[in-house]
Amino acid sequence: MSADFVRHRRSLLTASALLGTLGATALLPPATASATPTAGAAAGPSARYAGEAVAIGQDMVAVLRDDPRAGGPEAWIRAVPAHWRQGDAYMYRVLTRLDQAHGTARERGLSLSLVGAGGSAPVLRVTSAEGGTHTFPLPRAGTPDARGCTLVQESSIGAGTVAVLSNGPRGPEAFFKNAGDGTRVAGVVDRAHPALPESAGFVARIVNPYGPNPELLTTMEGGGHPAGTTDFPAPGCVK
């Protein structure tokens, strides 16, 4: 690890600590923030609100899902941090929800509508005040994303670094980003590549990647943090 890299990461420890304090409650909507998914359960509390997250502008994401057993097509509109990137955790504050009974809404200057909710290919239509329109297809009913099987959470691992952990039908996966500006660092760990290479500058390894309770082991060199482990979220549906 270069000296410049270490100094930069040390300078972000304060932001990292704050994120670690706030991250646990940010992952779940207010009604379920006190509940914790149980590993191996058919669906933890947050699974009801999980799905395929897409950025729609104005620091918002739409979490799209289409599970007939949970009410059919839905779009949960959530506020996210300004530096949000695809793949980041998205279980932040709920602004509104679109479904078959309530198919339109307006948030932060955007007009939102759930189109074709009664058909086989529903989409979310987003129109800005300037007249630009974008459509986002909902994941196909019956697929893991449509059921909210893959859950995502963020965890501070020290030295100004955040691990973004996910778990679903493909097993545990994690990538890493700078706590200050959200830029990604190092690489990705998953079942095929459970440990980062030495060139990453810190240690990150999935413990028990094929088991029911995988953990991420990390050692942040130069950051004054001992090795630690972080639990992956339990998947939102049976694998």
ZIPEMO-V551905 format. One record per residue. N is the residue number from 1. RES is the residue in one letter. OMEGA is omega in whole degrees, -180 to 180 (none if undefined). BURIAL is # if it has 9 or more other ideal C-beta (glycine too) atoms within 8 Angstrom, else .. D_FIRST is the distance of its C-alpha to the first C-alpha in Angstrom with 2 decimals. Layout:
N & RES & OMEGA & BURIAL & D_FIRST
N & RES & OMEGA & BURIAL & D_FIRST
This chain:
1 & M & -179 & . & 0.00
2 & S & -180 & . & 3.83
3 & A & 179 & . & 6.63
4 & D & -179 & . & 8.51
5 & F & -180 & # & 6.65
6 & V & -179 & # & 6.89
7 & R & -179 & . & 10.38
8 & H & -179 & # & 11.38
9 & R & 177 & # & 10.92
10 & R & -178 & # & 12.71
11 & S & -178 & . & 15.41
12 & L & -176 & # & 16.25
13 & L & -178 & # & 16.99
14 & T & 178 & . & 20.67
15 & A & 179 & # & 20.95
16 & S & -179 & # & 19.23
17 & A & 178 & # & 21.73
18 & L & 179 & . & 24.59
19 & L & 178 & # & 23.74
20 & G & -180 & # & 23.65
21 & T & -175 & . & 27.04
22 & L & -170 & . & 28.58
23 & G & -174 & # & 27.11
24 & A & -179 & . & 29.46
25 & T & -179 & . & 32.58
26 & A & -173 & # & 31.40
27 & L & -177 & # & 31.21
28 & L & 175 & # & 34.95
29 & P & -173 & # & 37.96
30 & P & -175 & . & 39.91
31 & A & -174 & . & 42.54
32 & T & -173 & # & 40.19
33 & A & -178 & # & 37.32
34 & S & -178 & . & 38.58
35 & A & 180 & # & 38.76
36 & T & 179 & . & 36.03
37 & P & 176 & # & 36.20
38 & T & -178 & . & 37.04
39 & A & 178 & . & 35.17
40 & G & 180 & . & 37.60
41 & A & -179 & . & 39.99
42 & A & 178 & . & 41.73
43 & A & 176 & . & 40.51
44 & G & -178 & # & 38.70
45 & P & -178 & # & 39.77
46 & S & -178 & # & 37.13
47 & A & -179 & # & 38.05
48 & R & -176 & # & 41.18
49 & Y & -178 & # & 39.13
50 & A & 179 & # & 36.47
51 & G & 179 & # & 36.69
52 & E & -176 & # & 35.25
53 & A & 177 & # & 33.69
54 & V & 177 & # & 34.07
55 & A & -180 & # & 33.46
56 & I & 179 & # & 36.87
57 & G & 179 & . & 36.08
58 & Q & -179 & . & 36.63
59 & D & 177 & # & 33.65
60 & M & 170 & # & 35.40
61 & V & 170 & # & 34.96
62 & A & 176 & # & 37.75
63 & V & -171 & # & 37.27
64 & L & 179 & # & 39.69
65 & R & 179 & # & 41.41
66 & D & -179 & # & 44.73
67 & D & -178 & # & 45.69
68 & P & -179 & . & 49.50
69 & R & -178 & . & 49.41
70 & A & 175 & # & 47.76
71 & G & 178 & . & 49.95
72 & G & -174 & # & 49.04
73 & P & 179 & # & 47.11
74 & E & 171 & # & 45.08
75 & A & 177 & # & 42.66
76 & W & -178 & # & 40.94
77 & I & -175 & # & 39.86
78 & R & 172 & # & 36.98
79 & A & 180 & . & 35.33
80 & V & 178 & # & 31.54
81 & P & -177 & . & 28.92
82 & A & -178 & . & 28.87
83 & H & -177 & . & 25.37
84 & W & 177 & # & 26.55
85 & R & 179 & . & 25.56
86 & Q & -178 & . & 27.13
87 & G & 178 & . & 25.88
88 & D & 174 & # & 25.12
89 & A & -175 & # & 27.27
90 & Y & -177 & # & 30.71
91 & M & 177 & # & 32.78
92 & Y & -170 & # & 33.36
93 & R & 177 & . & 36.75
94 & V & 176 & # & 39.62
95 & L & 178 & # & 41.65
96 & T & 179 & . & 44.25
97 & R & 175 & # & 45.10
98 & L & 176 & # & 47.06
99 & D & -176 & # & 49.10
100 & Q & -179 & # & 52.52
101 & A & -178 & . & 54.38
102 & H & -169 & . & 52.40
103 & G & -179 & # & 51.31
104 & T & 177 & # & 50.60
105 & A & 176 & # & 48.72
106 & R & -179 & . & 47.50
107 & E & 174 & # & 44.20
108 & R & 177 & . & 42.64
109 & G & 179 & . & 44.90
110 & L & 174 & # & 44.38
111 & S & -175 & . & 47.26
112 & L & 177 & # & 46.31
113 & S & 176 & # & 48.58
114 & L & -173 & # & 48.40
115 & V & 177 & # & 50.47
116 & G & -177 & . & 52.14
117 & A & 180 & # & 51.36
118 & G & -177 & . & 54.45
119 & G & -176 & . & 53.64
120 & S & -177 & . & 51.31
121 & A & -180 & . & 48.75
122 & P & 178 & # & 48.07
123 & V & 170 & # & 45.78
124 & L & 178 & # & 44.50
125 & R & -178 & # & 45.74
126 & V & -178 & # & 44.00
127 & T & 180 & # & 45.88
128 & S & 179 & # & 44.74
129 & A & 179 & . & 47.16
130 & E & 177 & . & 47.00
131 & G & 178 & . & 48.33
132 & G & -177 & . & 45.33
133 & T & 175 & . & 45.34
134 & H & 177 & . & 42.73
135 & T & -178 & # & 43.37
136 & F & -180 & # & 41.08
137 & P & 174 & . & 42.56
138 & L & 177 & # & 42.31
139 & P & -176 & # & 40.88
140 & R & -180 & . & 43.74
141 & A & -180 & # & 45.55
142 & G & 178 & . & 44.81
143 & T & -180 & . & 41.20
144 & P & -179 & # & 38.29
145 & D & -180 & # & 37.12
146 & A & -179 & # & 40.72
147 & R & -178 & # & 40.94
148 & G & -177 & # & 37.69
149 & C & -176 & # & 36.32
150 & T & 179 & # & 32.61
151 & L & -175 & # & 31.35
152 & V & 175 & # & 28.15
153 & Q & 179 & # & 26.53
154 & E & 179 & # & 23.49
155 & S & 174 & # & 21.76
156 & S & 179 & # & 19.26
157 & I & 176 & # & 16.61
158 & G & 178 & # & 15.12
159 & A & 177 & # & 12.51
160 & G & -177 & # & 14.40
161 & T & 178 & # & 14.11
162 & V & 173 & # & 17.30
163 & A & 175 & # & 18.16
164 & V & -174 & # & 21.23
165 & L & 176 & # & 23.19
166 & S & 179 & # & 26.36
167 & N & -178 & # & 28.95
168 & G & -178 & # & 32.07
169 & P & 179 & # & 34.06
170 & R & 180 & . & 31.05
171 & G & -177 & # & 29.34
172 & P & 179 & # & 26.17
173 & E & 178 & # & 23.38
174 & A & 167 & # & 20.38
175 & F & -169 & # & 18.04
176 & F & -179 & # & 15.60
177 & K & 177 & # & 15.88
178 & N & -178 & # & 15.17
179 & A & -177 & # & 17.88
180 & G & -175 & . & 18.92
181 & D & 176 & . & 19.71
182 & G & 179 & # & 19.54
183 & T & -178 & . & 17.33
184 & R & 178 & # & 15.89
185 & V & 179 & . & 12.25
186 & A & -175 & # & 11.13
187 & G & -177 & # & 14.51
188 & V & 173 & . & 17.65
189 & V & 178 & # & 18.85
190 & D & -178 & # & 22.58
191 & R & -179 & # & 25.18
192 & A & -180 & . & 24.61
193 & H & -171 & . & 20.82
194 & P & -179 & # & 20.37
195 & A & 174 & # & 16.72
196 & L & 175 & # & 13.47
197 & P & 180 & . & 12.16
198 & E & -178 & . & 9.31
199 & S & -179 & . & 7.73
200 & A & 179 & # & 7.73
201 & G & 173 & . & 4.67
202 & F & -177 & # & 7.76
203 & V & 173 & # & 11.21
204 & A & -176 & # & 14.17
205 & R & 176 & # & 17.46
206 & I & 176 & # & 21.07
207 & V & 179 & # & 23.45
208 & N & -175 & . & 27.00
209 & P & 180 & # & 26.52
210 & Y & -178 & . & 30.22
211 & G & -177 & . & 31.63
212 & P & -177 & . & 33.28
213 & N & -179 & . & 30.64
214 & P & 178 & # & 27.10
215 & E & 174 & # & 24.17
216 & L & 176 & # & 20.49
217 & L & -179 & # & 18.46
218 & T & 172 & # & 15.05
219 & T & -177 & # & 12.71
220 & M & -179 & # & 10.35
221 & E & 176 & # & 8.07
222 & G & -178 & # & 8.61
223 & G & 179 & # & 11.24
224 & G & -179 & . & 14.13
225 & H & 175 & # & 15.21
226 & P & 177 & . & 16.53
227 & A & 180 & . & 16.69
228 & G & 177 & # & 19.15
229 & T & 179 & # & 21.27
230 & T & 178 & # & 22.72
231 & D & 169 & . & 25.95
232 & F & 175 & # & 26.37
233 & P & 174 & # & 29.50
234 & A & 180 & # & 32.63
235 & P & -174 & # & 33.82
236 & G & 177 & # & 36.72
237 & C & -179 & # & 39.17
238 & V & 179 & . & 39.97
239 & K & none & . & 37.91
